[in-house]
Amino acid sequence: MTRLLVTGATGLIGQAALPLLIERDYEVHGVTSGRSPIPPVVAVKWHKVDLLDQGQTGDLLRNVRPKQLLHLAWTAAPGEWLASPLNVRWVEASLQLLREFAALGGARAVISGSCAEYDLFHGFCSEDITPLRPRNLYGVCKHALQSVASVASVELGLRLAWARIFSVYGPGEHPLRLVPSVIRSLLRAETASCAYGGHIRDYLHSIDVASALIHLLETDVEGPVNVGSGIPLSLRELVLTIGEHLGRPDLIEAEELTTATGQPPLIVADVRRLRETAGWLPSLTLDAGLEQTISWWREHD
């Protein structure tokens, strides 16, 4: 049984990953800065640790001594994460985590990066072609960590894969984000709006994102790998599909035109490396993923 440390274990992707890891017979140690989930995920050993505190991180790794690492933790405060000064601290904390993980016998790590590392105005993002030119502090810090970690991992004897994640939706997502905000409005028979319906994005359900990261853990693939669907989807189409699933398309107000918001009109992942080199495919269609997410919100909202 492989001992695995999962940081950010109570986040959107972390929550989706834990049951999959238990099914695959990992010894899972979950890290949270707050409370463990209620009810807790069966068979996960929980550790309440502030990873921005070097002393706590060192104690955690000496106690657990994991062989593999799935590092998902990062600042995610709604409305603040893109420009939060904590982004810089997470670069420092993540590098310390990697160093101590390797020093105590860790061998394989997968770290969550972001499509925000790319120059997103190129639209179609490919690992080997698209320039890395982030336009906010979050993207700059993710890219900085990837640049340093890719070199340091060689010196540390680590096999490191860097997952550049695109748009994610699923159970437990922050209620103010697009998918849950539309679902919750329609469940209450309220109007749901989408101001920039012409923007095209790449959405993947959190279960599939988690599955892709676990798959990367179990392969020898190293370096950056895009994690997305590879399917262009307009925000207007997304919210109208939610409306159809809930039988309330009449409550959707979605602008068709992309207006000048300073946001790229198109952000889609080139997923050939994930599918052809890593050998992973998604399990959920958009319709199936939305149905599962809607069912969760019916129960929890």
PyMOL commands that set and color helices and strands:
alter all, ss='L'
color gray80, all
select helices_A, chain A and resi 12-23+54-64+86-103+115-117+120-122+137-156+178-187+206-217+235-245+249-251+272-277+286-300
alter helices_A, ss='H'
color red, helices_A
select strands_A, chain A and resi 3-7+27-32+45-48+68-71+108-114+124-125+159-165+167-169+192-194+200-201+203-205+223-227+233-234+252-254+268-269
alter strands_A, ss='S'
color yellow, strands_A
deselect
rebuild
show_as cartoon
